Amino acid sequence: MKRQFNKGFTLIEIMIVVAIIGLLAAIAVPNFVKARTQSQTNACINNLRQVDSGKEQCALEFKLASGGTVTTASVNTYIKGGTTPSCPASGSYTYNSLGTNPVCSLSGSGHSLSN
């Protein structure tokens, strides 16, 4: 008489695999969220550097003194693409006067330039 073996996985084996996958996902997802947030913060800071550089170049060309104001349109001519970059975390930028760093509305979340 020939013995018949069932091919396949038992319920216990499948449950163990699902538990392991769930454990790995629970460890990995927070790291991905943290990396995404840090990436957005770094991109925002680089955008603020571009805006600040555009302000300084505009001030040099028009011989503006510290504390003077510049328009968005005049600064944008010195920014690659000719437009104000957008914050990847949906913040908004304020140019401020010359000699003062531009700021992002999310500056409390690390989206700011340091002097």
N, C-alpha and C positions, 0 to 999 in steps of 0.2 A: 504494500500500500504506500502510495506516494503522499508525503506531507505537503500541504499547501501553505506557503508563507504569504502573508499580506504585504504588499509593497506600499510604502507611504510612511507618513509620520504619525506618531501618536499625538493625542491632544496635549499631553504633558510637554512633549518636545516643542510643539508649536507655541505653547504658552511661555516656555522659557525663552525662545527666540524673540517673541514679541516683548517680553519684559526687558531683555537686553537692549533691544532697539529703543524702547522707551527711555531707558536709563541713559543711553548715549545721547539721545535727543535732548533730554533734560539738562545734560551737561553742556552740549554744544550750542543750543539756541541763545542762552544769555551772552555767550562769548561773541556770537555773530551780531547781536543787537549792540553790544558795547563797541565792537569794531566799526559798525555803521555810524553810530553816534560820533565816535572819534574822527572818522573820516569826514563827516559833515562839518564838524568844528574846524578841522584843518583847512578844508576848502573855503569856508567862510573867512577865516583869518587871511588866507591868501587873497581872496577877493578884496578884503579891506586894505591889504597892502597895495593892490593895484589901484584902488581908489585914491589912497594917500599919495602914491607916486604920481598919479594924474593931477591931483591938486597941486603938488609941488612943481610939476612941469608947467602947468598953467600959470602959476604964480611967477615963475621965472620969466616966461614969455611976456606976460603983461605987466611985469615989474610991480607986483602987488606986495604990500607989506604984511607982516604977521598980524593976524587978527582980522584981515580983510575977508571978504566973502567971495566965493566963486559960484557960478551957476553950474547946475548939473550938465547942461548942454556943453559948456566950455570945457569941463573936465572930461566928459565922455570922448572928446576928440583925441585925448591922450591915452585912452583905455582900448586895449585890443578888442576889436569888434564894434567899437564906437557906441556901445551902450553900457549902462550900469550893470555889472554882473548881478546875478540873483543869488540870494542865500539858499544853499541846498536844503536847509531846514525850515524854509518858508519865512524867514525873518525879512526885515526891510532895513535898508541902509540910510543913514543920515550923514551927509558929508561934513557938516560943521564948518567953522571958520578956519582960515589958514593958521597953522601952528597947533591946531587941535586935531587929534586923531578922529577919523570917521568911526562911527559906531553902528553896530547891528542891534536891532530891537531885541535880540536874544543874548545880549551881552552878559546877562546873569548866568547863562549856561556855558560860559567860556568863549563865546563868540566875540572876542575883543582883542584889539592890539594893545600891547604894553609898550611903554615908552622906552 
